[in-house]
Amino acid sequence: MRGLQLAIKRLADVAFSAVVLIALSPLLLLIALGIKLASPGPVFYRQLRLGLGGRPFGIFKFRTMHPNAPVLRNPDGSMYTGADDPRVFPLGRVLRKLSLDELPQFLNVLLGQMSVVGPRPDPVGFEEQYDERERRKLDLRPGITGWAMVNGRNSIPWKKRVELDAWYVEHYSLWLDAKIFLLTIPLVLLGRGVHQSEGPKPEAPVA
């Protein structure tokens, strides 16, 4: 049954992503133009992330930071996502608030690198911090949204997000995917969980 559900999931991913990219193409073009006018540099941001089985892939996102912005990490090694991040230009803040910067990831879904729903992909190298159970998050394609996203997103510690991702893989079903998808809609519309909870801000960039 799991194999059949995963086959159905893949067919749904392809169909839904194609519809989204076609239907929202005017908006995507408008965002791309806005980024070019708001900040010099490329429209897209690409970073190597952990995919199915731990294989790296280049994730697509609309760029929201100034060019050559330094990398800032929290004490646990996760990416800094504070609301007062000076690396993010004004339009980028709006894109992040509405999760519009994530829309290009539907192309990753079409390419078979991601799913609409699944564990959120960590940057390459983060797998070194996984314990045996946490590595289970690599057993499914990573998702644009997921169980960790609808249960706190960036407002909860990174280790908790990894734990929630592992739970999702262990309890995977199409019904769970449908529940996550429906819970994602108000989360995105209200801009919840975009920024991490208040905590110590990194004092220096880390390469």
C-alpha positions in Angstrom: 0.0 0.0 0.0 2.8 2.4 0.8 4.3 1.9 -2.7 0.9 2.6 -4.3 0.4 5.7 -2.2 3.8 7.0 -3.2 3.0 6.5 -6.9 -0.3 8.4 -6.5 1.6 11.1 -4.6 4.1 11.5 -7.4 1.3 11.8 -10.1 -0.5 14.4 -7.9 2.8 16.3 -7.4 3.4 16.6 -11.2 -0.2 17.6 -12.0 -0.5 20.1 -9.2 2.9 21.7 -9.8 2.3 22.1 -13.5 -1.0 23.8 -12.9 0.5 26.1 -10.3 3.4 27.2 -12.5 1.2 27.8 -15.5 -1.6 29.6 -13.5 0.8 31.8 -11.5 3.2 32.5 -14.4 2.2 36.2 -14.6 2.8 36.5 -10.8 6.1 34.8 -11.1 7.2 37.1 -13.8 6.1 40.1 -11.8 8.0 39.0 -8.8 11.1 38.4 -10.9 10.9 41.9 -12.3 10.4 43.3 -8.8 13.5 41.6 -7.6 15.6 42.9 -10.5 14.3 46.5 -9.8 14.7 46.2 -6.0 18.2 44.7 -5.7 21.1 44.1 -8.1 21.9 40.5 -8.6 20.2 37.3 -9.8 16.5 36.7 -9.5 16.9 33.2 -8.1 18.8 31.8 -5.1 20.1 28.3 -5.3 21.5 26.2 -2.6 22.5 22.5 -2.3 19.9 20.7 -0.1 19.5 17.1 1.0 17.1 15.2 -1.2 15.8 11.6 -1.3 18.3 9.2 0.1 20.6 12.2 1.1 21.4 13.0 -2.6 22.1 16.7 -3.0 20.1 18.9 -5.4 19.9 22.6 -6.1 16.8 24.1 -4.6 15.1 27.0 -6.4 13.9 30.1 -4.4 13.4 33.7 -5.3 16.3 35.7 -3.9 15.3 37.8 -0.8 18.7 38.9 0.4 21.2 41.5 -0.8 23.9 40.1 -3.1 26.9 38.4 -1.3 25.1 38.5 2.0 27.0 36.6 4.7 25.8 33.4 6.1 24.5 33.7 9.7 23.9 30.6 11.8 22.2 30.0 15.2 24.2 28.2 17.9 22.7 24.9 16.8 24.0 25.4 13.3 20.7 26.2 11.7 20.1 29.2 9.5 19.3 32.5 11.2 15.8 33.6 10.2 15.1 36.6 12.5 12.5 39.2 11.7 15.1 41.9 11.9 17.6 40.3 9.5 19.4 43.2 7.8 20.5 41.0 4.9 16.9 40.9 3.5 15.9 43.8 1.3 12.4 45.3 1.7 10.7 43.4 -1.2 12.4 40.2 0.1 10.7 40.7 3.5 7.3 40.7 1.8 8.1 37.7 -0.3 9.2 35.8 2.8 6.1 36.9 4.8 3.8 35.5 2.2 6.0 32.5 1.4 6.2 33.7 -2.3 9.9 33.1 -2.3 9.1 29.4 -2.1 7.1 29.3 -5.4 10.0 28.3 -7.7 10.3 25.1 -5.7 7.4 23.8 -7.8 10.0 23.4 -10.5 12.0 21.2 -8.2 8.8 19.1 -7.8 8.4 18.7 -11.6 12.0 17.7 -11.8 11.4 14.9 -9.3 13.7 16.4 -6.7 10.9 17.4 -4.3 7.3 16.8 -3.4 4.6 19.3 -2.5 4.4 17.7 1.0 7.3 16.1 2.7 10.2 16.7 5.1 11.8 20.1 4.6 15.2 19.8 3.0 18.2 20.7 5.1 21.4 22.1 3.6 24.0 19.6 2.6 26.2 18.8 5.6 23.4 19.0 8.2 23.0 15.2 7.9 26.1 14.8 10.0 24.0 16.0 13.0 21.2 13.5 12.5 20.8 10.6 14.8 19.6 7.2 13.5 15.9 8.0 13.7 16.3 11.5 12.3 18.0 10.1 9.2 14.6 8.6 8.3 13.6 12.0 7.0 15.8 11.2 4.0 13.6 8.2 3.1 11.0 10.4 1.3 11.4 13.3 -1.2 11.6 16.6 0.7 8.6 18.9 0.5 7.7 22.5 0.0 5.5 22.2 3.0 5.4 19.5 5.7 4.5 18.3 9.2 7.3 20.5 10.7 6.1 23.5 8.8 2.5 23.3 10.1 3.7 22.6 13.6 5.8 25.7 14.1 8.0 26.2 11.1 11.0 28.4 11.9 9.5 29.4 15.3 10.6 26.1 16.8 14.2 24.8 17.2 15.8 23.1 14.2 16.2 19.8 16.1 12.5 19.8 16.8 11.8 20.3 13.1 14.0 17.3 12.2 12.1 15.2 14.8 8.8 16.2 13.3 10.0 15.4 9.9 11.1 11.9 11.1 7.6 11.4 12.6 6.0 12.3 9.3 8.0 9.7 7.4 7.1 7.0 10.0 3.4 7.9 9.8 3.2 8.7 6.1 -0.1 8.4 4.3 -2.0 10.3 1.6 -4.5 11.4 4.3 -1.7 12.9 6.3 -0.5 14.7 3.2 -4.0 16.1 2.6 -4.2 17.3 6.3 -0.8 19.0 6.0 -1.8 20.7 2.7 -5.0 22.1 4.2 -3.2 23.3 7.4 -0.6 25.0 5.2 -3.2 27.4 3.6 -4.1 29.5 6.6 -0.4 29.3 7.8 0.8 30.9 4.6 -2.0 33.4 4.4 -1.4 34.6 8.0 2.4 34.5 7.6 2.9 32.4 10.7 6.2 30.8 11.7 8.2 32.6 9.0 10.7 34.0 11.6 12.4 32.1 14.4 11.4 32.8 18.0 13.3 35.5 19.8 16.7 34.4 20.8 20.4 35.4 20.7 21.2 37.0 17.3 24.5 35.7 15.7 27.2 38.3 16.2 29.3 37.4 13.2 28.9 35.8 9.8 29.9 32.2 9.4 31.2 30.9 6.1 
